[in-house]
Amino acid sequence: MTEISLVVGQSSDDAKETAPGTPNLTSTALESDSVAEKGFLRFTNVTIGQGATIDTAVLTVFVSTSLTDEPDHTFYCEDADNSLTAEAISGNISDRPL
């Protein structure tokens, strides 16, 4: 088993989009409220061999509020071998293939 530990490398690899809308490339948080919001995380230099099977993946998220609400987020992955960084163009996050 191989373990890979990654962090987001640049501001445009960590964005959010209140759909439909233009991504915010400088926001520091995703909110758990009634707004339909899509987050974007991009990790570069991921070396996974062609045809490899990923049995388990873990994403560690830090909650930055003292509220007692439980975060409720669903995570999806973009169907791309080498995802492009986010751009401030309407639908740039929500229109990507999952």
Secondary structure, DSSP 4 states (H G I P E B T S, - for coil): ---------SGGGEEEEESSS--BSS------SSS-EEEEE---S----TT-----------------PPP-------S-SSPPPP-SSTTTTTTS--
